[in-house]
Amino acid sequence: MLQRLVKQKRANVLDQSRMPFLESLMQEKHRWQTSFHMPGHKGVMSPSPLLLEYLGGDPHPADLVEINGIIDYLHSPKGALLESQQLAAEAYGADTTFFLINGSTVANEGAVMSVSSSEQKVIMNRASHRSVYGGVVLSGAMPVYLQPETHPQIGYPLAVTGESVRRLLEENSNVAAVHITSPNYYGILSDTATIAEIAHQYGAALLVDEAHGSHLGFHESLPSSATYLGADMVIQSTHKTQGALTQGSMLQCNDTQGFINVARVAQVMSLLQTSSPSSILLASLDAARHQMAMYGRDLLDRAINLAVFARQAICEIDGLWCYGDEMVGSYGIYAYDPTKLIIRVADLGMTGFEAYNKLRYEYGIDGEFADLRQVICSITIGDTQDSVGKLVNALRGLAQDKRPVVTQDLLSTAPTRLPELAISPRDAYFACSRVVPIREAVGEISAENIIPYPPGIPLIVPGEVIDAEHLDYLDYLMGKGSGVVGTEDKTLQTVRIVAK
C-alpha cells in the first residue's frame, strides 16, 4: 500500500491580519505626488461618466504603477508584495506563492513550461482546460493523455485514478510531469495524494489545476487542498471561489520535494505575464488572502450550510436531482466539493443548455455553466440565504415545465476513442496551414483547437487527425445549444488544417 504524502497544515507564524501590499498602495495614494509618468490619466483625470456609473466610483486614483517608488514590482518583488506573497504561502499551505494577474490560464501554461521541454512528455487529463494544452504548445512537450472513465449519469469524465497514471508512466519514458484537474468544473476530486506518490516514484512532478478549489484549505468539512497532498505546483483561481477580482489567481509551489525549480518558475511567469501589472488586481489578491486567513472558516461555514440546504431542497423537487455523497468511490471519484451543485435537469425532458437559458431569462438566475444533462451552480462566500432561496424557487418553477424525456440526450456521451495524434501540438500550431470546409477536413491534421463551450474541454487539438465521429458529436452538441471556442471560424463552417 502506498504511503500517502499529506503535509500537515502549519500554524500561522506570520501576521495574517496585515495586507502589506494593499497598505503600501494606500500610503502612496495618499501622498498625492504630481505625476509625469504613466498612466496617461495621471490619477486625476476622471473616466467616462458611463464608466464611472458602471464602476460606482473613480478607479483612476487607485491605478498606481510600480514606477511610483515604494510600490513593489510583480516581476522582482523585494518589499511589500514579497511579504504579501509569503503571507499567502503560509495561508494556503505552500512553500512559495506567485501572485498572478492573468488568471489561472497563465499559471497552467507556466507550470507546464517550467518543468518540461520539447524532448519530454507530459501526462495530462484529456478533460483539461485549454490553457493546459496551451502550455504544451509553448513548451513543445508531447502530451500523453489520461482518458478518465465517463460517469454514466453525468455523461462526462470526472476523475482519474492512480493506477491509470501508473500505467502511463510505465508505458512512457522521459515523462517530466503529470497534470491533473482536481476539483474540476463539477467539483469532483481525484485521489491527489496517491497520484503524487506515484508520479514522484517515477521522477515526475505533479501539477494540479485547482482553479475551482482555492477555498479548500480553509474549512475542515471540505476536501484537502492539493497543496497539502504532495503536489509540486497547484494552480488556484482566487477570483473563482474567493473575493479577488477577476483575473486574480495564485500559483502555489512546493519545491522542497525537489521536483521543481522555483527560480525557473519565476522566469517563466515573468515571460508570460504583462510587464505592466495592475496594482488593483494585485491588491485584491492581498485582500482576498487576508479575508480567508482571518475569516475564511466562518464564511465557508455559511456557504457549506447554504449548499447543504440547497442540495436537500433540490432533491425534493420532482424531476430534479442534485448529486452528492453517492458519487464518491466510483469512477475514480475520491471526494467532492459540496459547494458545487450538479443539478440534473434531464429528467424534466430538457437539456442543461435549455434549463440554463430559462433560469437566466425567465428567473434572473445565472448558473456556472451547463452541459447536456445538468446545470452547475456554485455556492460561494458571497452567497446568502436570499440568493440561495431565489435559486431553489427558480428551480421549483423550472420543474413545472416538465416534458417527455428525450432518451437520446440521456444516452449520448462523447466518443471514448481519442483522435489520432499525428504530430505534436506545437508543430501543428506553428505549421503552415490552410482553411477548408469542415467536412472536407476528415483525415486531415487540425491546426487549431476545436473546443465545445461550455465547459471548454478540447474535442480535437492541434496535431490530431480530424475524424467523422468527433465531428458528428460536435454537430450534436452545437445542435443542443453548445458553442465553440478555439477555432478561427466560430460558425464551424470551416476549419484550419496543417498544409501538406
C-alpha positions in Angstrom: 0.0 0.0 0.0 1.2 3.5 -0.8 2.4 5.7 1.9 0.2 8.8 1.5 2.0 12.1 1.3 0.0 14.5 3.4 1.6 17.8 4.6 0.5 19.0 8.0 -1.1 22.4 8.0 1.3 24.8 9.7 0.2 27.1 12.5 0.5 30.8 11.4 3.7 32.4 12.4 3.3 35.5 10.2 0.8 38.2 11.0 -2.1 37.3 8.8 -4.1 40.4 9.9 -1.8 42.5 7.7 -2.2 43.4 4.0 1.3 44.7 3.2 0.9 45.3 -0.5 -2.5 47.0 -0.1 -1.2 49.0 2.8 1.7 50.3 0.7 -0.7 51.3 -2.1 -2.8 53.3 0.4 0.3 55.0 1.6 1.3 56.0 -1.9 -2.2 57.0 -3.0 -2.4 59.5 -0.1 0.9 61.1 -0.9 -0.6 62.9 -3.9 2.6 63.4 -5.9 2.4 65.3 -9.2 2.9 62.7 -11.9 4.9 63.0 -15.1 4.9 59.3 -15.8 2.4 56.6 -16.8 -0.6 56.1 -16.7 -1.9 58.7 -19.0 -4.8 59.7 -16.8 -2.2 60.7 -14.1 -4.6 59.6 -11.4 -6.6 62.8 -11.6 -8.5 62.7 -14.9 -11.9 61.2 -14.5 -13.0 58.5 -16.8 -16.2 58.4 -18.9 -19.3 59.2 -17.0 -20.7 55.8 -18.1 -17.6 54.0 -16.8 -18.0 55.9 -13.5 -21.6 54.8 -13.2 -20.6 51.2 -14.1 -17.8 51.1 -11.5 -19.6 53.0 -8.8 -16.7 55.4 -8.4 -13.4 56.6 -9.9 -10.7 53.9 -10.1 -8.0 56.2 -11.5 -6.5 57.4 -8.2 -6.0 53.8 -7.3 -4.4 52.8 -10.6 -0.9 53.1 -9.4 2.2 51.6 -11.1 5.5 50.3 -9.9 7.4 53.4 -11.1 5.8 55.2 -8.1 8.8 54.4 -5.9 7.5 52.5 -2.9 5.3 50.2 -4.9 6.8 46.7 -5.2 7.1 45.1 -8.7 5.5 41.9 -9.6 8.5 40.5 -11.5 11.1 41.4 -8.9 9.3 41.7 -5.6 11.5 42.8 -2.7 9.3 44.5 -0.2 5.5 44.7 0.4 4.5 42.4 -2.4 7.0 39.8 -1.5 5.7 39.9 2.1 2.2 39.5 0.9 3.1 36.5 -1.2 4.9 35.0 1.8 1.7 35.5 3.9 -0.3 33.8 1.1 2.2 30.8 1.0 1.6 30.3 4.7 -2.2 30.7 4.5 -2.6 28.3 1.5 0.0 25.7 2.7 2.7 26.3 0.1 6.4 26.9 0.2 6.2 29.7 -2.3 3.3 31.7 -3.8 3.2 33.7 -7.0 0.5 36.3 -7.4 -1.0 36.3 -10.9 -2.9 38.9 -12.8 -3.6 36.9 -16.0 -5.7 34.2 -14.3 -5.1 30.5 -13.9 -4.6 30.3 -17.6 -1.1 31.8 -17.3 -0.5 29.5 -14.3 -1.3 26.3 -16.2 0.8 27.5 -19.1 3.7 28.5 -16.9 3.6 25.4 -14.7 3.9 23.1 -17.8 6.6 25.3 -19.4 8.7 25.4 -16.2 9.1 21.7 -15.9 9.0 20.4 -19.5 10.7 20.8 -22.9 10.4 19.5 -26.5 12.4 16.4 -25.5 9.9 15.4 -22.9 6.3 14.2 -22.3 3.6 15.4 -20.0 0.8 13.1 -18.9 -2.3 15.1 -18.7 -6.0 14.6 -18.3 -7.8 14.7 -21.7 -10.5 16.7 -19.9 -8.1 19.5 -19.1 -8.7 23.2 -19.5 -7.5 24.6 -22.8 -4.7 26.5 -21.0 -3.0 23.2 -20.2 -2.9 22.5 -23.9 -1.5 26.0 -24.4 1.3 25.1 -22.0 2.1 22.0 -24.1 2.2 24.1 -27.2 4.5 26.7 -25.6 6.9 24.1 -24.0 6.9 21.8 -27.0 6.4 18.7 -24.8 4.4 15.8 -26.2 1.1 15.2 -24.4 0.2 11.7 -23.2 -3.5 11.6 -22.4 -5.2 10.1 -19.4 -8.7 9.0 -20.5 -10.8 9.1 -17.4 -14.0 7.0 -17.3 -17.2 8.7 -18.3 -19.7 8.8 -15.4 -22.9 7.2 -16.8 -25.3 9.6 -15.1 -23.3 12.8 -15.6 -22.2 11.8 -19.2 -18.7 13.3 -18.6 -15.3 12.1 -17.3 -15.0 13.4 -13.8 -11.8 12.0 -12.2 -8.6 10.0 -12.8 -7.2 7.1 -10.8 -3.7 6.5 -9.5 -3.5 3.2 -11.4 -4.2 4.9 -14.8 -1.4 7.4 -14.0 0.9 4.5 -13.1 0.1 2.6 -16.3 1.0 5.6 -18.5 4.2 6.2 -16.5 5.2 2.5 -17.1 4.4 2.8 -20.8 6.3 6.0 -21.4 9.8 7.2 -20.8 11.1 10.7 -20.2 7.9 12.0 -18.5 8.6 15.4 -17.0 5.2 15.9 -15.2 1.7 14.6 -14.6 -1.0 17.2 -14.8 -4.5 16.6 -13.3 -7.5 18.8 -12.7 -8.9 18.4 -9.2 -11.5 19.7 -8.4 -12.9 20.0 -11.9 -15.8 22.2 -13.1 -18.2 19.8 -11.4 -16.4 20.0 -8.0 -15.1 16.4 -8.3 -11.7 15.5 -6.9 -9.3 12.7 -7.8 -7.0 10.9 -5.2 -4.3 13.6 -5.4 -2.1 12.1 -2.6 -1.9 8.7 -4.3 -1.2 10.3 -7.7 1.5 12.5 -6.2 3.2 9.4 -4.6 3.1 7.5 -7.9 4.3 10.5 -10.0 7.2 11.0 -7.7 8.2 7.4 -7.8 8.8 7.8 -11.5 10.6 11.1 -11.2 7.8 13.2 -12.5 6.4 16.4 -10.9 2.7 16.6 -10.1 0.9 19.7 -11.3 -2.7 20.2 -10.1 -5.2 22.6 -11.7 -7.1 23.6 -8.6 -8.7 26.7 -10.2 -12.1 25.8 -8.7 -10.7 24.9 -5.3 -8.7 27.8 -3.9 -11.0 27.8 -0.9 -10.5 24.1 0.1 -7.8 24.7 2.6 -9.9 26.9 4.9 -12.5 24.5 6.3 -12.3 21.0 7.8 -15.5 19.9 6.2 -14.1 20.4 2.7 -11.7 18.1 0.9 -8.0 19.0 1.4 -6.2 21.3 -1.0 -3.6 19.7 -3.2 -1.1 22.0 -1.5 -1.2 19.6 1.5 -1.3 16.4 -0.6 2.1 16.2 -2.2 1.5 18.3 -5.3 4.5 20.3 -6.6 2.6 23.1 -8.2 -1.1 24.0 -7.6 -3.0 26.4 -9.7 -5.7 28.4 -7.9 -8.2 30.9 -9.2 -8.6 33.2 -6.2 -11.3 35.1 -8.1 -13.5 32.0 -8.7 -14.3 30.9 -5.1 -13.0 33.8 -3.0 -13.1 37.6 -3.1 -10.3 38.6 -5.6 -11.2 40.5 -8.7 -11.5 38.5 -12.0 -8.0 37.5 -13.3 -6.6 37.4 -9.8 -5.1 33.9 -9.3 -2.2 32.3 -7.4 0.4 29.7 -8.3 1.4 27.6 -5.2 4.7 25.9 -5.3 6.2 23.2 -3.1 9.8 22.9 -4.1 11.2 21.1 -1.0 10.5 17.7 -2.7 13.0 18.6 -5.4 10.8 18.2 -8.5 10.5 21.9 -9.4 12.9 24.9 -9.5 11.2 28.0 -8.1 13.7 30.3 -9.8 12.8 28.7 -13.2 9.1 29.2 -12.4 9.7 32.9 -11.7 11.5 33.3 -15.0 8.6 31.7 -16.9 5.9 33.7 -15.1 7.8 36.9 -15.9 7.9 35.8 -19.5 4.2 35.1 -19.7 2.7 37.9 -17.6 2.4 41.6 -18.5 5.3 43.9 -17.6 2.7 46.5 -16.5 0.9 44.6 -13.8 -2.3 46.1 -12.4 -1.9 47.1 -8.8 -5.6 46.9 -8.3 -5.7 43.2 -9.2 -2.7 42.5 -7.0 -4.2 44.4 -4.1 -7.4 42.3 -4.5 -5.3 39.1 -4.0 -3.7 40.5 -0.9 -7.2 41.4 0.5 -8.6 38.0 -0.5 -5.9 36.2 1.3 -6.4 38.3 4.4 -10.1 37.7 4.3 -9.7 33.9 4.1 -6.9 33.7 6.7 -8.8 35.8 9.2 -12.5 34.9 8.5 -12.4 32.1 5.9 -13.7 29.3 8.2 -16.8 31.3 9.3 -17.5 32.5 5.7 -17.2 28.9 4.4 -19.3 27.6 7.3 -22.2 29.7 6.0 -21.5 28.7 2.4 -21.4 25.0 3.2 -24.6 25.2 5.2 -26.3 27.0 2.3 -25.1 24.4 -0.1 -26.4 21.6 2.1 -29.8 23.3 2.3 -29.9 23.8 -1.4 -28.9 20.2 -2.2 -31.6 18.8 0.0 -34.3 21.2 -1.3 -33.4 20.5 -4.9 -33.6 16.7 -4.4 -37.1 17.1 -3.1 -38.3 18.8 -6.3 -39.9 16.3 -8.7 -37.8 15.8 -11.8 -34.6 17.3 -10.4 -31.6 15.7 -8.7 -28.5 17.2 -7.1 -25.6 14.8 -6.8 -23.7 14.3 -3.6 -22.2 11.6 -1.4 -23.4 8.8 -3.7 -20.8 9.7 -6.3 -17.8 9.1 -4.1 -15.9 5.8 -4.5 -16.8 5.1 -8.1 -15.3 6.1 -11.5 -12.2 7.4 -9.8 -14.1 9.9 -7.6 -12.3 10.4 -4.4 -14.2 13.4 -3.0 -16.4 16.2 -4.0 -16.8 19.9 -3.0 -20.3 20.3 -1.5 -20.4 23.9 -2.6 -20.8 22.9 -6.2 -24.3 21.9 -7.1 -24.6 19.4 -10.0 -28.3 19.7 -10.8 -29.6 17.1 -13.2 -32.4 18.5 -15.3 -32.6 15.8 -18.0 -35.5 14.1 -16.2 -37.5 17.3 -16.9 -37.1 16.5 -20.6 -34.8 19.4 -21.3 -31.1 19.8 -21.8 -28.9 21.6 -19.4 -28.4 24.4 -22.0 -32.2 24.9 -22.2 -32.5 25.0 -18.4 -29.6 27.4 -18.1 -31.2 29.8 -20.5 -34.6 29.5 -18.8 -33.1 30.2 -15.4 -31.3 33.3 -16.9 -34.1 34.9 -19.0 -37.2 33.8 -17.0 -35.9 33.8 -13.4 -32.9 36.1 -13.3 -30.5 33.3 -12.2 -27.1 32.8 -13.8 -25.6 29.3 -13.4 -21.9 28.5 -13.5 -22.3 26.5 -16.7 -24.4 23.8 -18.3 -23.9 20.5 -20.3 -26.4 18.2 -22.0 -27.9 16.9 -18.8 -27.0 19.3 -15.9 -26.8 22.8 -14.8 -24.0 23.5 -12.4 -24.2 26.3 -9.8 -21.5 27.5 -7.4 -22.3 28.5 -3.8 -19.5 30.8 -2.5 -18.7 33.0 0.4 -20.7 35.7 -1.4 -24.0 33.9 -1.2 -26.8 34.5 1.3 -30.0 32.8 2.3 -31.8 35.1 0.0 -29.7 34.3 -3.1 -29.9 30.5 -2.5 -33.6 30.7 -1.8 -34.1 32.5 -5.1 -32.2 29.7 -6.9 -34.3 27.0 -5.2 -37.6 28.8 -6.0 -36.5 29.2 -9.6 -35.8 25.5 -9.9 -39.2 24.8 -8.5 -40.6 27.0 -11.2 -38.5 25.3 -13.8 -39.8 21.9 -12.8 -43.3 23.0 -13.6 -42.3 22.8 -17.3 -41.7 19.1 -17.2 -41.7 17.4 -20.6 -41.3 13.9 -22.0 -37.7 12.7 -21.6 -35.6 12.6 -24.7 -33.7 9.3 -24.3 -31.0 10.2 -26.8 -29.9 13.1 -24.5 -29.6 10.7 -21.6 -27.5 8.2 -23.5 -25.3 10.4 -25.6 -21.7 10.7 -24.5 -18.5 11.9 -26.0 -16.6 9.5 -28.2 -14.5 7.2 -26.0 -11.7 6.9 -28.6 -9.3 9.9 -28.8 -8.4 11.3 -32.2 -5.0 10.0 -33.6 -2.1 12.3 -32.6 -0.1 12.7 -35.7 2.4 15.4 -34.8 3.0 17.5 -31.6 0.6 20.3 -30.8 3.4 22.8 -31.1 4.4 21.6 -34.5 0.8 21.8 -35.7 0.2 25.1 -34.1 3.2 26.8 -35.9 2.9 24.8 -39.1 1.8 26.3 -42.5 -1.9 25.8 -42.6 -5.0 26.4 -44.8 -8.7 26.7 -44.3 -11.1 24.1 -45.7 -14.8 23.3 -45.3 -15.1 21.3 -42.1 -16.5 18.1 -43.6 -13.6 18.1 -46.1 -11.2 18.1 -43.2 -11.8 14.5 -42.3 -8.5 12.7 -42.4 -6.5 15.9 -42.2 -4.4 17.2 -39.2 -6.0 20.0 -37.2 -4.1 23.2 -36.9 -6.4 24.7 -34.2 -8.3 23.7 -31.1 -11.9 22.7 -31.5 -13.4 23.2 -28.1 -17.2 22.9 -27.3 -18.0 25.6 -24.8 -19.1 25.2 -22.0 -17.3 23.6 -20.4 -14.2 24.4 -22.5 -12.6 20.9 -22.9 -11.0 20.3 -26.3 -12.6 17.7 -28.5 -9.8 18.0 -31.1 -6.5 19.7 -30.6 -3.7 20.8 -32.9 -1.8 17.8 -34.2 -4.7 15.4 -34.2 -6.4 13.8 -37.2 -9.9 15.1 -37.6 -12.4 12.2 -37.9 -16.1 12.0 -38.7 -17.1 10.5 -35.3 -15.8 13.6 -33.4 -17.4 16.0 -35.9 -20.7 14.2 -35.6 -20.6 14.6 -31.8 -19.7 18.3 -32.3 -22.7 18.8 -34.5 -24.9 17.1 -31.9 -23.6 19.4 -29.1 -24.0 22.6 -31.1 -27.5 21.5 -32.1 -28.3 21.2 -28.5 -27.1 24.7 -27.7 -23.3 24.4 -27.0 -21.0 27.0 -28.5 -17.4 26.5 -29.7 -14.1 28.3 -29.0 -10.6 28.0 -30.3 -11.5 28.0 -33.9 -10.9 30.8 -36.4 -14.4 30.3 -37.8 -16.9 30.4 -34.9 -19.7 29.1 -37.1 -17.6 25.9 -37.8 -18.4 26.0 -41.4 -14.6 25.8 -42.0 -11.6 24.7 -40.0 -7.9 25.3 -40.3 -5.7 22.3 -41.1 -2.0 21.6 -41.5 -1.0 22.2 -45.1 0.7 19.3 -46.8 
